Amino acid sequence: MDLRADLPGIAVPALALAGAEDPATPPEHLEYIAKHIPGAALVVVPDAAHLANLERPDAVNAALLEHLDAAR
């Protein structure tokens, strides 16, 4: 399922978050997503792979809180 053409139509604050060493969804994929959603932010979590929220919970939580605070 390829929904890339729909990305520009997303009209809510978006955060693309990737683990720097994620082999399943590499940061390049999230860079594309963030680039094509208007106003989207990108965070690449160092020393994390596909389960960044389990591997680096403090970094992921900080990124999420910053994103949510900015969206208020």
CHARMM-style PDB file with segment names, atoms N, HN, CA, C and O in Angstrom:
ATOM      1  N   MET     1       0.851  -1.163   0.000  1.00  0.00      PROA
ATOM      2  CA  MET     1       0.000   0.000   0.000  1.00  0.00      PROA
ATOM      3  C   MET     1       0.901   1.232   0.000  1.00  0.00      PROA
ATOM      4  O   MET     1       1.674   1.428   0.938  1.00  0.00      PROA
ATOM      5  N   ASP     2       0.816   2.033  -0.999  1.00  0.00      PROA
ATOM      6  HN  ASP     2       0.188   1.874  -1.761  1.00  0.00      PROA
ATOM      7  CA  ASP     2       1.659   3.208  -1.144  1.00  0.00      PROA
ATOM      8  C   ASP     2       0.801   4.460  -0.997  1.00  0.00      PROA
ATOM      9  O   ASP     2       0.016   4.794  -1.885  1.00  0.00      PROA
ATOM     10  N   LEU     3       0.957   5.146   0.128  1.00  0.00      PROA
ATOM     11  HN  LEU     3       1.594   4.875   0.849  1.00  0.00      PROA
ATOM     12  CA  LEU     3       0.164   6.342   0.397  1.00  0.00      PROA
ATOM     13  C   LEU     3       0.996   7.618   0.328  1.00  0.00      PROA
ATOM     14  O   LEU     3       0.580   8.657   0.841  1.00  0.00      PROA
ATOM     15  N   ARG     4       2.155   7.550  -0.295  1.00  0.00      PROA
ATOM     16  HN  ARG     4       2.493   6.706  -0.712  1.00  0.00      PROA
ATOM     17  CA  ARG     4       3.022   8.733  -0.369  1.00  0.00      PROA
ATOM     18  C   ARG     4       2.326   9.934  -0.985  1.00  0.00      PROA
ATOM     19  O   ARG     4       2.584  11.062  -0.564  1.00  0.00      PROA
ATOM     20  N   ALA     5       1.477   9.743  -1.939  1.00  0.00      PROA
ATOM     21  HN  ALA     5       1.267   8.827  -2.281  1.00  0.00      PROA
ATOM     22  CA  ALA     5       0.789  10.867  -2.583  1.00  0.00      PROA
ATOM     23  C   ALA     5      -0.148  11.588  -1.621  1.00  0.00      PROA
ATOM     24  O   ALA     5      -0.508  12.742  -1.856  1.00  0.00      PROA
ATOM     25  N   ASP     6      -0.546  10.920  -0.542  1.00  0.00      PROA
ATOM     26  HN  ASP     6      -0.254   9.983  -0.351  1.00  0.00      PROA
ATOM     27  CA  ASP     6      -1.459  11.521   0.433  1.00  0.00      PROA
ATOM     28  C   ASP     6      -0.747  12.369   1.488  1.00  0.00      PROA
ATOM     29  O   ASP     6      -1.400  13.124   2.209  1.00  0.00      PROA
ATOM     30  N   LEU     7       0.565  12.259   1.589  1.00  0.00      PROA
ATOM     31  HN  LEU     7       1.096  11.646   1.004  1.00  0.00      PROA
ATOM     32  CA  LEU     7       1.299  12.960   2.635  1.00  0.00      PROA
ATOM     33  C   LEU     7       1.064  14.470   2.633  1.00  0.00      PROA
ATOM     34  O   LEU     7       0.857  15.031   3.708  1.00  0.00      PROA
ATOM     35  N   PRO     8       1.082  15.158   1.497  1.00  0.00      PROA
ATOM     36  CA  PRO     8       0.870  16.608   1.517  1.00  0.00      PROA
ATOM     37  C   PRO     8      -0.502  17.018   2.044  1.00  0.00      PROA
ATOM     38  O   PRO     8      -0.688  18.177   2.417  1.00  0.00      PROA
ATOM     39  N   GLY     9      -1.455  16.110   2.084  1.00  0.00      PROA
ATOM     40  HN  GLY     9      -1.303  15.169   1.781  1.00  0.00      PROA
ATOM     41  CA  GLY     9      -2.793  16.413   2.568  1.00  0.00      PROA
ATOM     42  C   GLY     9      -2.947  16.306   4.074  1.00  0.00      PROA
ATOM     43  O   GLY     9      -4.011  16.619   4.608  1.00  0.00      PROA
ATOM     44  N   ILE    10      -1.912  15.871   4.762  1.00  0.00      PROA
ATOM     45  HN  ILE    10      -1.048  15.617   4.328  1.00  0.00      PROA
ATOM     46  CA  ILE    10      -1.987  15.770   6.228  1.00  0.00      PROA
ATOM     47  C   ILE    10      -1.900  17.180   6.791  1.00  0.00      PROA
ATOM     48  O   ILE    10      -0.941  17.906   6.531  1.00  0.00      PROA
ATOM     49  N   ALA    11      -2.910  17.560   7.565  1.00  0.00      PROA
ATOM     50  HN  ALA    11      -3.690  16.971   7.777  1.00  0.00      PROA
ATOM     51  CA  ALA    11      -3.021  18.945   8.025  1.00  0.00      PROA
ATOM     52  C   ALA    11      -2.979  19.054   9.546  1.00  0.00      PROA
ATOM     53  O   ALA    11      -3.564  19.974  10.118  1.00  0.00      PROA
ATOM     54  N   VAL    12      -2.308  18.143  10.189  1.00  0.00      PROA
ATOM     55  HN  VAL    12      -1.833  17.395   9.724  1.00  0.00      PROA
ATOM     56  CA  VAL    12      -2.143  18.199  11.643  1.00  0.00      PROA
ATOM     57  C   VAL    12      -0.649  18.164  11.946  1.00  0.00      PROA
ATOM     58  O   VAL    12       0.142  17.694  11.128  1.00  0.00      PROA
ATOM     59  N   PRO    13      -0.262  18.659  13.121  1.00  0.00      PROA
ATOM     60  CA  PRO    13       1.159  18.590  13.476  1.00  0.00      PROA
ATOM     61  C   PRO    13       1.632  17.139  13.475  1.00  0.00      PROA
ATOM     62  O   PRO    13       1.023  16.280  14.113  1.00  0.00      PROA
ATOM     63  N   ALA    14       2.710  16.876  12.763  1.00  0.00      PROA
ATOM     64  HN  ALA    14       3.205  17.574  12.245  1.00  0.00      PROA
ATOM     65  CA  ALA    14       3.199  15.507  12.622  1.00  0.00      PROA
ATOM     66  C   ALA    14       4.652  15.414  13.078  1.00  0.00      PROA
ATOM     67  O   ALA    14       5.447  16.332  12.874  1.00  0.00      PROA
ATOM     68  N   LEU    15       4.973  14.294  13.692  1.00  0.00      PROA
ATOM     69  HN  LEU    15       4.328  13.549  13.858  1.00  0.00      PROA
ATOM     70  CA  LEU    15       6.340  14.003  14.113  1.00  0.00      PROA
ATOM     71  C   LEU    15       6.741  12.674  13.506  1.00  0.00      PROA
ATOM     72  O   LEU    15       6.094  11.654  13.743  1.00  0.00      PROA
ATOM     73  N   ALA    16       7.801  12.687  12.730  1.00  0.00      PROA
ATOM     74  HN  ALA    16       8.326  13.516  12.538  1.00  0.00      PROA
ATOM     75  CA  ALA    16       8.370  11.456  12.191  1.00  0.00      PROA
ATOM     76  C   ALA    16       9.559  11.118  13.081  1.00  0.00      PROA
ATOM     77  O   ALA    16      10.505  11.900  13.169  1.00  0.00      PROA
ATOM     78  N   LEU    17       9.522   9.975  13.735  1.00  0.00      PROA
ATOM     79  HN  LEU    17       8.753   9.340  13.664  1.00  0.00      PROA
ATOM     80  CA  LEU    17      10.552   9.595  14.693  1.00  0.00      PROA
ATOM     81  C   LEU    17      11.144   8.267  14.269  1.00  0.00      PROA
ATOM     82  O   LEU    17      10.418   7.302  14.028  1.00  0.00      PROA
ATOM     83  N   ALA    18      12.472   8.219  14.177  1.00  0.00      PROA
ATOM     84  HN  ALA    18      13.061   9.003  14.372  1.00  0.00      PROA
ATOM     85  CA  ALA    18      13.138   7.011  13.706  1.00  0.00      PROA
ATOM     86  C   ALA    18      14.344   6.698  14.572  1.00  0.00      PROA
ATOM     87  O   ALA    18      15.021   7.600  15.064  1.00  0.00      PROA
ATOM     88  N   GLY    19      14.603   5.418  14.752  1.00  0.00      PROA
ATOM     89  HN  GLY    19      14.052   4.685  14.353  1.00  0.00      PROA
ATOM     90  CA  GLY    19      15.852   4.995  15.353  1.00  0.00      PROA
ATOM     91  C   GLY    19      16.946   5.084  14.301  1.00  0.00      PROA
ATOM     92  O   GLY    19      16.737   4.691  13.154  1.00  0.00      PROA
ATOM     93  N   ALA    20      18.097   5.592  14.678  1.00  0.00      PROA
ATOM     94  HN  ALA    20      18.267   5.911  15.610  1.00  0.00      PROA
ATOM     95  CA  ALA    20      19.189   5.798  13.722  1.00  0.00      PROA
ATOM     96  C   ALA    20      19.630   4.507  13.051  1.00  0.00      PROA
ATOM     97  O   ALA    20      20.079   4.529  11.905  1.00  0.00      PROA
ATOM     98  N   GLU    21      19.506   3.370  13.757  1.00  0.00      PROA
ATOM     99  HN  GLU    21      19.141   3.352  14.687  1.00  0.00      PROA
ATOM    100  CA  GLU    21      19.952   2.088  13.195  1.00  0.00      PROA
ATOM    101  C   GLU    21      18.787   1.159  12.848  1.00  0.00      PROA
ATOM    102  O   GLU    21      18.937  -0.063  12.877  1.00  0.00      PROA
ATOM    103  N   ASP    22      17.640   1.730  12.524  1.00  0.00      PROA
ATOM    104  HN  ASP    22      17.518   2.722  12.500  1.00  0.00      PROA
ATOM    105  CA  ASP    22      16.456   0.916  12.227  1.00  0.00      PROA
ATOM    106  C   ASP    22      16.572   0.304  10.826  1.00  0.00      PROA
ATOM    107  O   ASP    22      16.525   1.031   9.834  1.00  0.00      PROA
ATOM    108  N   PRO    23      16.723  -1.020  10.734  1.00  0.00      PROA
ATOM    109  CA  PRO    23      16.829  -1.640   9.418  1.00  0.00      PROA
ATOM    110  C   PRO    23      15.475  -1.799   8.721  1.00  0.00      PROA
ATOM    111  O   PRO    23      15.420  -1.871   7.493  1.00  0.00      PROA
ATOM    112  N   ALA    24      14.384  -1.856   9.489  1.00  0.00      PROA
ATOM    113  HN  ALA    24      14.429  -1.797  10.486  1.00  0.00      PROA
ATOM    114  CA  ALA    24      13.056  -2.061   8.904  1.00  0.00      PROA
ATOM    115  C   ALA    24      12.483  -0.771   8.334  1.00  0.00      PROA
ATOM    116  O   ALA    24      11.893  -0.771   7.254  1.00  0.00      PROA
ATOM    117  N   THR    25      12.656   0.320   9.057  1.00  0.00      PROA
ATOM    118  HN  THR    25      13.135   0.320   9.934  1.00  0.00      PROA
ATOM    119  CA  THR    25      12.186   1.632   8.616  1.00  0.00      PROA
ATOM    120  C   THR    25      13.331   2.614   8.837  1.00  0.00      PROA
ATOM    121  O   THR    25      13.350   3.332   9.837  1.00  0.00      PROA
ATOM    122  N   PRO    26      14.274   2.647   7.919  1.00  0.00      PROA
ATOM    123  CA  PRO    26      15.456   3.491   8.113  1.00  0.00      PROA
ATOM    124  C   PRO    26      15.111   4.977   8.131  1.00  0.00      PROA
ATOM    125  O   PRO    26      14.088   5.390   7.586  1.00  0.00      PROA
ATOM    126  N   PRO    27      15.966   5.771   8.756  1.00  0.00      PROA
ATOM    127  CA  PRO    27      15.707   7.212   8.845  1.00  0.00      PROA
ATOM    128  C   PRO    27      15.426   7.866   7.489  1.00  0.00      PROA
ATOM    129  O   PRO    27      14.680   8.843   7.424  1.00  0.00      PROA
ATOM    130  N   GLU    28      16.008   7.348   6.415  1.00  0.00      PROA
ATOM    131  HN  GLU    28      16.614   6.555   6.467  1.00  0.00      PROA
ATOM    132  CA  GLU    28      15.749   7.937   5.098  1.00  0.00      PROA
ATOM    133  C   GLU    28      14.262   7.888   4.742  1.00  0.00      PROA
ATOM    134  O   GLU    28      13.746   8.797   4.093  1.00  0.00      PROA
ATOM    135  N   HSD    29      13.583   6.834   5.165  1.00  0.00      PROA
ATOM    136  HN  HSD    29      14.002   6.095   5.692  1.00  0.00      PROA
ATOM    137  CA  HSD    29      12.145   6.731   4.893  1.00  0.00      PROA
ATOM    138  C   HSD    29      11.382   7.808   5.664  1.00  0.00      PROA
ATOM    139  O   HSD    29      10.467   8.437   5.132  1.00  0.00      PROA
ATOM    140  N   LEU    30      11.772   8.011   6.923  1.00  0.00      PROA
ATOM    141  HN  LEU    30      12.515   7.500   7.355  1.00  0.00      PROA
ATOM    142  CA  LEU    30      11.096   9.030   7.728  1.00  0.00      PROA
ATOM    143  C   LEU    30      11.443  10.429   7.241  1.00  0.00      PROA
ATOM    144  O   LEU    30      10.613  11.334   7.330  1.00  0.00      PROA
ATOM    145  N   GLU    31      12.652  10.621   6.730  1.00  0.00      PROA
ATOM    146  HN  GLU    31      13.326   9.885   6.659  1.00  0.00      PROA
ATOM    147  CA  GLU    31      13.023  11.916   6.148  1.00  0.00      PROA
ATOM    148  C   GLU    31      12.086  12.250   4.988  1.00  0.00      PROA
ATOM    149  O   GLU    31      11.636  13.388   4.855  1.00  0.00      PROA
ATOM    150  N   TYR    32      11.799  11.265   4.159  1.00  0.00      PROA
ATOM    151  HN  TYR    32      12.165  10.340   4.267  1.00  0.00      PROA
ATOM    152  CA  TYR    32      10.880  11.475   3.038  1.00  0.00      PROA
ATOM    153  C   TYR    32       9.501  11.879   3.565  1.00  0.00      PROA
ATOM    154  O   TYR    32       8.894  12.834   3.080  1.00  0.00      PROA
ATOM    155  N   ILE    33       9.021  11.143   4.558  1.00  0.00      PROA
ATOM    156  HN  ILE    33       9.514  10.367   4.953  1.00  0.00      PROA
ATOM    157  CA  ILE    33       7.700  11.438   5.125  1.00  0.00      PROA
ATOM    158  C   ILE    33       7.668  12.849   5.685  1.00  0.00      PROA
ATOM    159  O   ILE    33       6.755  13.617   5.379  1.00  0.00      PROA
ATOM    160  N   ALA    34       8.658  13.201   6.507  1.00  0.00      PROA
ATOM    161  HN  ALA    34       9.399  12.577   6.756  1.00  0.00      PROA
ATOM    162  CA  ALA    34       8.685  14.530   7.126  1.00  0.00      PROA
ATOM    163  C   ALA    34       8.776  15.635   6.071  1.00  0.00      PROA
ATOM    164  O   ALA    34       8.183  16.702   6.231  1.00  0.00      PROA
ATOM    165  N   LYS    35       9.510  15.378   5.008  1.00  0.00      PROA
ATOM    166  HN  LYS    35       9.991  14.511   4.877  1.00  0.00      PROA
ATOM    167  CA  LYS    35       9.667  16.372   3.945  1.00  0.00      PROA
ATOM    168  C   LYS    35       8.358  16.632   3.202  1.00  0.00      PROA
ATOM    169  O   LYS    35       8.136  17.735   2.702  1.00  0.00      PROA
ATOM    170  N   HSD    36       7.499  15.629   3.130  1.00  0.00      PROA
ATOM    171  HN  HSD    36       7.679  14.733   3.537  1.00  0.00      PROA
ATOM    172  CA  HSD    36       6.278  15.749   2.328  1.00  0.00      PROA
ATOM    173  C   HSD    36       5.015  16.032   3.128  1.00  0.00      PROA
ATOM    174  O   HSD    36       3.944  16.204   2.546  1.00  0.00      PROA
ATOM    175  N   ILE    37       5.121  16.084   4.452  1.00  0.00      PROA
ATOM    176  HN  ILE    37       5.991  15.945   4.925  1.00  0.00      PROA
ATOM    177  CA  ILE    37       3.991  16.522   5.279  1.00  0.00      PROA
ATOM    178  C   ILE    37       4.275  17.973   5.664  1.00  0.00      PROA
ATOM    179  O   ILE    37       5.297  18.248   6.292  1.00  0.00      PROA
ATOM    180  N   PRO    38       3.408  18.890   5.308  1.00  0.00      PROA
ATOM    181  CA  PRO    38       3.664  20.297   5.617  1.00  0.00      PROA
ATOM    182  C   PRO    38       3.898  20.525   7.114  1.00  0.00      PROA
ATOM    183  O   PRO    38       3.067  20.161   7.946  1.00  0.00      PROA
ATOM    184  N   GLY    39       5.033  21.130   7.438  1.00  0.00      PROA
ATOM    185  HN  GLY    39       5.708  21.427   6.762  1.00  0.00      PROA
ATOM    186  CA  GLY    39       5.345  21.476   8.817  1.00  0.00      PROA
ATOM    187  C   GLY    39       5.774  20.330   9.706  1.00  0.00      PROA
ATOM    188  O   GLY    39       5.951  20.526  10.909  1.00  0.00      PROA
ATOM    189  N   ALA    40       5.947  19.149   9.159  1.00  0.00      PROA
ATOM    190  HN  ALA    40       5.804  18.990   8.183  1.00  0.00      PROA
ATOM    191  CA  ALA    40       6.311  17.990   9.983  1.00  0.00      PROA
ATOM    192  C   ALA    40       7.721  18.141  10.541  1.00  0.00      PROA
ATOM    193  O   ALA    40       8.586  18.774   9.935  1.00  0.00      PROA
ATOM    194  N   ALA    41       7.928  17.548  11.703  1.00  0.00      PROA
ATOM    195  HN  ALA    41       7.226  17.034  12.196  1.00  0.00      PROA
ATOM    196  CA  ALA    41       9.245  17.513  12.334  1.00  0.00      PROA
ATOM    197  C   ALA    41       9.818  16.112  12.204  1.00  0.00      PROA
ATOM    198  O   ALA    41       9.081  15.132  12.094  1.00  0.00      PROA
ATOM    199  N   LEU    42      11.132  16.032  12.218  1.00  0.00      PROA
ATOM    200  HN  LEU    42      11.730  16.828  12.307  1.00  0.00      PROA
ATOM    201  CA  LEU    42      11.826  14.752  12.154  1.00  0.00      PROA
ATOM    202  C   LEU    42      12.778  14.659  13.334  1.00  0.00      PROA
ATOM    203  O   LEU    42      13.536  15.589  13.609  1.00  0.00      PROA
ATOM    204  N   VAL    43      12.732  13.529  14.029  1.00  0.00      PROA
ATOM    205  HN  VAL    43      12.116  12.773  13.806  1.00  0.00      PROA
ATOM    206  CA  VAL    43      13.686  13.239  15.102  1.00  0.00      PROA
ATOM    207  C   VAL    43      14.278  11.870  14.818  1.00  0.00      PROA
ATOM    208  O   VAL    43      13.551  10.892  14.646  1.00  0.00      PROA
ATOM    209  N   VAL    44      15.602  11.805  14.768  1.00  0.00      PROA
ATOM    210  HN  VAL    44      16.193  12.600  14.908  1.00  0.00      PROA
ATOM    211  CA  VAL    44      16.312  10.539  14.627  1.00  0.00      PROA
ATOM    212  C   VAL    44      16.985  10.261  15.961  1.00  0.00      PROA
ATOM    213  O   VAL    44      17.828  11.035  16.416  1.00  0.00      PROA
ATOM    214  N   VAL    45      16.611   9.157  16.581  1.00  0.00      PROA
ATOM    215  HN  VAL    45      15.927   8.528  16.212  1.00  0.00      PROA
ATOM    216  CA  VAL    45      17.113   8.801  17.913  1.00  0.00      PROA
ATOM    217  C   VAL    45      18.402   8.002  17.757  1.00  0.00      PROA
ATOM    218  O   VAL    45      18.394   6.923  17.164  1.00  0.00      PROA
ATOM    219  N   PRO    46      19.512   8.525  18.288  1.00  0.00      PROA
ATOM    220  CA  PRO    46      20.774   7.793  18.176  1.00  0.00      PROA
ATOM    221  C   PRO    46      20.761   6.520  19.016  1.00  0.00      PROA
ATOM    222  O   PRO    46      20.024   6.415  19.996  1.00  0.00      PROA
ATOM    223  N   ASP    47      21.574   5.572  18.624  1.00  0.00      PROA
ATOM    224  HN  ASP    47      22.173   5.657  17.827  1.00  0.00      PROA
ATOM    225  CA  ASP    47      21.729   4.318  19.376  1.00  0.00      PROA
ATOM    226  C   ASP    47      20.407   3.572  19.568  1.00  0.00      PROA
ATOM    227  O   ASP    47      20.191   2.941  20.603  1.00  0.00      PROA
ATOM    228  N   ALA    48      19.535   3.645  18.577  1.00  0.00      PROA
ATOM    229  HN  ALA    48      19.711   4.157  17.736  1.00  0.00      PROA
ATOM    230  CA  ALA    48      18.256   2.945  18.643  1.00  0.00      PROA
ATOM    231  C   ALA    48      17.954   2.344  17.283  1.00  0.00      PROA
ATOM    232  O   ALA    48      18.389   2.856  16.251  1.00  0.00      PROA
ATOM    233  N   ALA    49      17.202   1.250  17.294  1.00  0.00      PROA
ATOM    234  HN  ALA    49      16.849   0.834  18.132  1.00  0.00      PROA
ATOM    235  CA  ALA    49      16.791   0.600  16.050  1.00  0.00      PROA
ATOM    236  C   ALA    49      15.278   0.728  15.924  1.00  0.00      PROA
ATOM    237  O   ALA    49      14.734   1.816  16.115  1.00  0.00      PROA
ATOM    238  N   HSD    50      14.589  -0.369  15.605  1.00  0.00      PROA
ATOM    239  HN  HSD    50      15.031  -1.253  15.450  1.00  0.00      PROA
ATOM    240  CA  HSD    50      13.158  -0.311  15.297  1.00  0.00      PROA
ATOM    241  C   HSD    50      12.279  -0.064  16.519  1.00  0.00      PROA
ATOM    242  O   HSD    50      11.187   0.488  16.387  1.00  0.00      PROA
ATOM    243  N   LEU    51      12.726  -0.455  17.681  1.00  0.00      PROA
ATOM    244  HN  LEU    51      13.614  -0.903  17.789  1.00  0.00      PROA
ATOM    245  CA  LEU    51      11.936  -0.249  18.898  1.00  0.00      PROA
ATOM    246  C   LEU    51      12.560   0.856  19.743  1.00  0.00      PROA
ATOM    247  O   LEU    51      12.891   0.649  20.911  1.00  0.00      PROA
ATOM    248  N   ALA    52      12.714   2.025  19.138  1.00  0.00      PROA
ATOM    249  HN  ALA    52      12.445   2.193  18.190  1.00  0.00      PROA
ATOM    250  CA  ALA    52      13.372   3.144  19.810  1.00  0.00      PROA
ATOM    251  C   ALA    52      12.710   3.494  21.133  1.00  0.00      PROA
ATOM    252  O   ALA    52      13.389   3.892  22.080  1.00  0.00      PROA
ATOM    253  N   ASN    53      11.395   3.351  21.209  1.00  0.00      PROA
ATOM    254  HN  ASN    53      10.844   3.028  20.440  1.00  0.00      PROA
ATOM    255  CA  ASN    53      10.695   3.678  22.454  1.00  0.00      PROA
ATOM    256  C   ASN    53      11.077   2.743  23.597  1.00  0.00      PROA
ATOM    257  O   ASN    53      10.970   3.128  24.761  1.00  0.00      PROA
ATOM    258  N   LEU    54      11.514   1.536  23.297  1.00  0.00      PROA
ATOM    259  HN  LEU    54      11.601   1.223  22.352  1.00  0.00      PROA
ATOM    260  CA  LEU    54      11.981   0.605  24.330  1.00  0.00      PROA
ATOM    261  C   LEU    54      13.484   0.724  24.554  1.00  0.00      PROA
ATOM    262  O   LEU    54      13.970   0.566  25.673  1.00  0.00      PROA
ATOM    263  N   GLU    55      14.211   1.002  23.477  1.00  0.00      PROA
ATOM    264  HN  GLU    55      13.816   1.130  22.567  1.00  0.00      PROA
ATOM    265  CA  GLU    55      15.664   1.071  23.550  1.00  0.00      PROA
ATOM    266  C   GLU    55      16.156   2.382  24.153  1.00  0.00      PROA
ATOM    267  O   GLU    55      17.145   2.398  24.886  1.00  0.00      PROA
ATOM    268  N   ARG    56      15.473   3.473  23.850  1.00  0.00      PROA
ATOM    269  HN  ARG    56      14.669   3.460  23.256  1.00  0.00      PROA
ATOM    270  CA  ARG    56      15.867   4.806  24.323  1.00  0.00      PROA
ATOM    271  C   ARG    56      14.625   5.573  24.769  1.00  0.00      PROA
ATOM    272  O   ARG    56      14.297   6.608  24.189  1.00  0.00      PROA
ATOM    273  N   PRO    57      13.924   5.069  25.807  1.00  0.00      PROA
ATOM    274  CA  PRO    57      12.655   5.692  26.198  1.00  0.00      PROA
ATOM    275  C   PRO    57      12.781   7.158  26.600  1.00  0.00      PROA
ATOM    276  O   PRO    57      11.884   7.949  26.308  1.00  0.00      PROA
ATOM    277  N   ASP    58      13.864   7.535  27.257  1.00  0.00      PROA
ATOM    278  HN  ASP    58      14.593   6.893  27.493  1.00  0.00      PROA
ATOM    279  CA  ASP    58      13.998   8.934  27.663  1.00  0.00      PROA
ATOM    280  C   ASP    58      14.078   9.861  26.454  1.00  0.00      PROA
ATOM    281  O   ASP    58      13.447  10.918  26.437  1.00  0.00      PROA
ATOM    282  N   ALA    59      14.842   9.473  25.454  1.00  0.00      PROA
ATOM    283  HN  ALA    59      15.355   8.615  25.467  1.00  0.00      PROA
ATOM    284  CA  ALA    59      14.979  10.297  24.249  1.00  0.00      PROA
ATOM    285  C   ALA    59      13.657  10.371  23.485  1.00  0.00      PROA
ATOM    286  O   ALA    59      13.265  11.441  23.017  1.00  0.00      PROA
ATOM    287  N   VAL    60      12.979   9.245  23.361  1.00  0.00      PROA
ATOM    288  HN  VAL    60      13.296   8.376  23.742  1.00  0.00      PROA
ATOM    289  CA  VAL    60      11.695   9.227  22.643  1.00  0.00      PROA
ATOM    290  C   VAL    60      10.652  10.043  23.397  1.00  0.00      PROA
ATOM    291  O   VAL    60       9.936  10.841  22.792  1.00  0.00      PROA
ATOM    292  N   ASN    61      10.561   9.851  24.711  1.00  0.00      PROA
ATOM    293  HN  ASN    61      11.142   9.203  25.202  1.00  0.00      PROA
ATOM    294  CA  ASN    61       9.583  10.612  25.493  1.00  0.00      PROA
ATOM    295  C   ASN    61       9.856  12.108  25.427  1.00  0.00      PROA
ATOM    296  O   ASN    61       8.920  12.902  25.336  1.00  0.00      PROA
ATOM    297  N   ALA    62      11.127  12.505  25.470  1.00  0.00      PROA
ATOM    298  HN  ALA    62      11.887  11.860  25.543  1.00  0.00      PROA
ATOM    299  CA  ALA    62      11.462  13.927  25.371  1.00  0.00      PROA
ATOM    300  C   ALA    62      11.023  14.492  24.023  1.00  0.00      PROA
ATOM    301  O   ALA    62      10.484  15.597  23.959  1.00  0.00      PROA
ATOM    302  N   ALA    63      11.251  13.741  22.950  1.00  0.00      PROA
ATOM    303  HN  ALA    63      11.688  12.844  23.002  1.00  0.00      PROA
ATOM    304  CA  ALA    63      10.845  14.196  21.617  1.00  0.00      PROA
ATOM    305  C   ALA    63       9.327  14.303  21.521  1.00  0.00      PROA
ATOM    306  O   ALA    63       8.802  15.266  20.962  1.00  0.00      PROA
ATOM    307  N   LEU    64       8.630  13.325  22.060  1.00  0.00      PROA
ATOM    308  HN  LEU    64       9.056  12.542  22.514  1.00  0.00      PROA
ATOM    309  CA  LEU    64       7.165  13.362  22.034  1.00  0.00      PROA
ATOM    310  C   LEU    64       6.616  14.531  22.841  1.00  0.00      PROA
ATOM    311  O   LEU    64       5.713  15.231  22.384  1.00  0.00      PROA
ATOM    312  N   LEU    65       7.156  14.746  24.039  1.00  0.00      PROA
ATOM    313  HN  LEU    65       7.889  14.177  24.411  1.00  0.00      PROA
ATOM    314  CA  LEU    65       6.677  15.860  24.873  1.00  0.00      PROA
ATOM    315  C   LEU    65       6.941  17.201  24.201  1.00  0.00      PROA
ATOM    316  O   LEU    65       6.090  18.091  24.227  1.00  0.00      PROA
ATOM    317  N   GLU    66       8.112  17.345  23.603  1.00  0.00      PROA
ATOM    318  HN  GLU    66       8.803  16.623  23.582  1.00  0.00      PROA
ATOM    319  CA  GLU    66       8.419  18.599  22.901  1.00  0.00      PROA
ATOM    320  C   GLU    66       7.448  18.810  21.740  1.00  0.00      PROA
ATOM    321  O   GLU    66       6.957  19.920  21.536  1.00  0.00      PROA
ATOM    322  N   HSD    67       7.174  17.763  20.992  1.00  0.00      PROA
ATOM    323  HN  HSD    67       7.573  16.861  21.158  1.00  0.00      PROA
ATOM    324  CA  HSD    67       6.248  17.854  19.868  1.00  0.00      PROA
ATOM    325  C   HSD    67       4.840  18.207  20.356  1.00  0.00      PROA
ATOM    326  O   HSD    67       4.184  19.076  19.780  1.00  0.00      PROA
ATOM    327  N   LEU    68       4.384  17.551  21.392  1.00  0.00      PROA
ATOM    328  HN  LEU    68       4.917  16.846  21.860  1.00  0.00      PROA
ATOM    329  CA  LEU    68       3.044  17.811  21.903  1.00  0.00      PROA
ATOM    330  C   LEU    68       2.927  19.212  22.497  1.00  0.00      PROA
ATOM    331  O   LEU    68       1.907  19.879  22.320  1.00  0.00      PROA
ATOM    332  N   ASP    69       3.962  19.656  23.196  1.00  0.00      PROA
ATOM    333  HN  ASP    69       4.790  19.113  23.339  1.00  0.00      PROA
ATOM    334  CA  ASP    69       3.944  21.022  23.743  1.00  0.00      PROA
ATOM    335  C   ASP    69       3.886  22.054  22.635  1.00  0.00      PROA
ATOM    336  O   ASP    69       3.160  23.042  22.742  1.00  0.00      PROA
ATOM    337  N   ALA    70       4.644  21.834  21.570  1.00  0.00      PROA
ATOM    338  HN  ALA    70       5.234  21.031  21.483  1.00  0.00      PROA
ATOM    339  CA  ALA    70       4.663  22.769  20.445  1.00  0.00      PROA
ATOM    340  C   ALA    70       3.320  22.794  19.711  1.00  0.00      PROA
ATOM    341  O   ALA    70       2.940  23.812  19.134  1.00  0.00      PROA
ATOM    342  N   ALA    71       2.611  21.673  19.739  1.00  0.00      PROA
ATOM    343  HN  ALA    71       2.920  20.846  20.208  1.00  0.00      PROA
ATOM    344  CA  ALA    71       1.343  21.567  19.015  1.00  0.00      PROA
ATOM    345  C   ALA    71       0.175  22.209  19.757  1.00  0.00      PROA
ATOM    346  O   ALA    71      -0.901  22.388  19.186  1.00  0.00      PROA
ATOM    347  N   ARG    72       0.377  22.551  21.007  1.00  0.00      PROA
ATOM    348  HN  ARG    72       1.251  22.405  21.472  1.00  0.00      PROA
ATOM    349  CA  ARG    72      -0.719  23.157  21.781  1.00  0.00      PROA
ATOM    350  C   ARG    72      -1.089  24.518  21.301  1.00  0.00      PROA
ATOM    351  OT1 ARG    72      -1.992  25.144  21.856  1.00  0.00      PROA
TER     352      ARG     72
END
